[in-house]
Amino acid sequence: MALEETIEVVVDARVTPFVVPKRYEFIRRLGTGAYGCVASFKDTKSGEKVAVKKCTNAFDDVVDGKRILREIRLMRHFFHENVASIREMLPPPGPDFTDIYIVMDL
């Protein structure tokens, strides 16, 4: 499967740009937290709004890496209207990557 063409989107001046597929149009920044930044995008293929969470330097600290993995596993497991579910995980550009992108329902 070929990777989609990507673009860089500046979401926040304090955070490195998001690298997302071209089909996502940036709407606004939703917030930042301990593990990264979350922004709202519109998927031009489906027309739906999604939240993209960028976990920066996910592998720098073992404890943080385990917490991020736990969050991903829990979000993939639960299907409830009050729990955000993962739509997809954006594939990394290559084998040496530091950031993880999680696409969630908005």
C-alpha positions as a printed NumPy array, in Angstrom:
array([[  0.   ,   0.   ,   0.   ],
       [  1.448,   3.34 ,  -1.052],
       [  1.64 ,   6.111,   1.49 ],
       [ -0.511,   9.165,   0.877],
       [  1.072,  12.458,  -0.052],
       [  1.58 ,  14.54 ,   3.085],
       [  1.692,  18.212,   4.012],
       [  3.113,  20.101,   6.979],
       [  0.597,  22.095,   9.004],
       [  1.682,  24.612,  11.639],
       [ -0.797,  24.122,  14.47 ],
       [  1.068,  25.891,  17.259],
       [  4.267,  27.921,  17.179],
       [  5.593,  25.983,  20.194],
       [  5.125,  22.567,  18.54 ],
       [  6.808,  21.176,  15.44 ],
       [  4.444,  21.11 ,  12.438],
       [  1.976,  18.262,  12.01 ],
       [  2.748,  16.028,   9.012],
       [ -0.641,  14.756,   7.826],
       [ -2.057,  13.409,   4.556],
       [ -3.246,  16.066,   2.103],
       [ -6.839,  14.974,   2.56 ],
       [ -6.923,  16.627,   6.005],
       [ -7.732,  20.361,   6.122],
       [ -6.682,  22.159,   9.298],
       [ -9.53 ,  23.799,  11.246],
       [ -8.058,  24.823,  14.613],
       [ -5.899,  23.772,  17.542],
       [ -7.876,  22.082,  20.3  ],
       [ -5.232,  21.959,  23.002],
       [ -1.928,  20.663,  24.271],
       [ -1.136,  18.191,  26.99 ],
       [  1.632,  16.16 ,  28.545],
       [  2.043,  13.911,  25.506],
       [  1.489,  16.317,  22.656],
       [ -0.91 ,  18.56 ,  20.817],
       [ -4.424,  17.952,  19.464],
       [ -5.903,  19.746,  16.455],
       [ -9.187,  19.602,  14.581],
       [ -9.119,  18.672,  10.893],
       [-11.695,  18.032,   8.188],
       [-11.322,  14.829,   6.2  ],
       [-12.035,  15.946,   2.63 ],
       [-12.719,  12.353,   1.508],
       [-15.505,  11.682,   4.009],
       [-16.409,  15.267,   4.898],
       [-16.233,  14.479,   8.621],
       [-14.357,  16.393,  11.291],
       [-11.649,  14.501,  13.155],
       [ -9.148,  15.219,  15.907],
       [ -5.497,  14.456,  15.244],
       [ -3.255,  13.977,  18.261],
       [  0.484,  14.295,  17.752],
       [  2.542,  12.563,  20.437],
       [  5.973,  14.14 ,  20.122],
       [  9.133,  12.233,  20.989],
       [  7.077,   9.218,  21.985],
       [ 10.113,   7.018,  22.559],
       [ 12.367,   9.386,  24.523],
       [ 11.133,   8.199,  27.912],
       [ 10.178,   4.575,  28.613],
       [  7.434,   5.472,  31.094],
       [  5.831,   7.989,  28.722],
       [  6.069,   5.498,  25.859],
       [  4.239,   2.873,  27.921],
       [  1.547,   5.382,  28.882],
       [  1.004,   6.36 ,  25.256],
       [  0.775,   2.686,  24.261],
       [ -1.726,   2.061,  27.073],
       [ -3.849,   4.99 ,  25.913],
       [ -3.85 ,   3.67 ,  22.336],
       [ -4.798,   0.142,  23.431],
       [ -7.648,   1.399,  25.62 ],
       [ -8.999,   3.708,  22.918],
       [ -8.954,   0.867,  20.378],
       [-10.741,  -1.455,  22.8  ],
       [-13.681,   0.694,  23.944],
       [-16.631,   1.593,  21.725],
       [-18.85 ,   3.982,  23.665],
       [-20.335,   7.391,  22.915],
       [-18.539,   8.91 ,  25.916],
       [-15.095,   7.544,  25.023],
       [-13.086,   8.871,  22.094],
       [-12.301,   6.08 ,  19.665],
       [ -9.391,   5.798,  17.283],
       [-10.233,   6.026,  13.596],
       [ -6.706,   5.328,  12.421],
       [ -3.037,   5.681,  13.219],
       [ -1.144,   7.606,  10.56 ],
       [  1.775,   5.549,   9.246],
       [  5.26 ,   6.926,   9.934],
       [  7.301,   8.233,   6.994],
       [ 10.059,   5.689,   7.607],
       [ 11.606,   3.325,  10.134],
       [ 13.291,   6.129,  12.105],
       [ 10.441,   8.207,  13.506],
       [  9.823,   9.985,  16.801],
       [  6.247,  11.239,  16.518],
       [  2.999,   9.26 ,  16.584],
       [ -0.225,  10.573,  15.009],
       [ -3.574,   9.318,  16.285],
       [ -6.749,  10.208,  14.356],
       [ -9.841,  10.198,  16.586],
       [-13.526,  10.98 ,  16.331],
       [-14.382,  14.545,  17.146]])
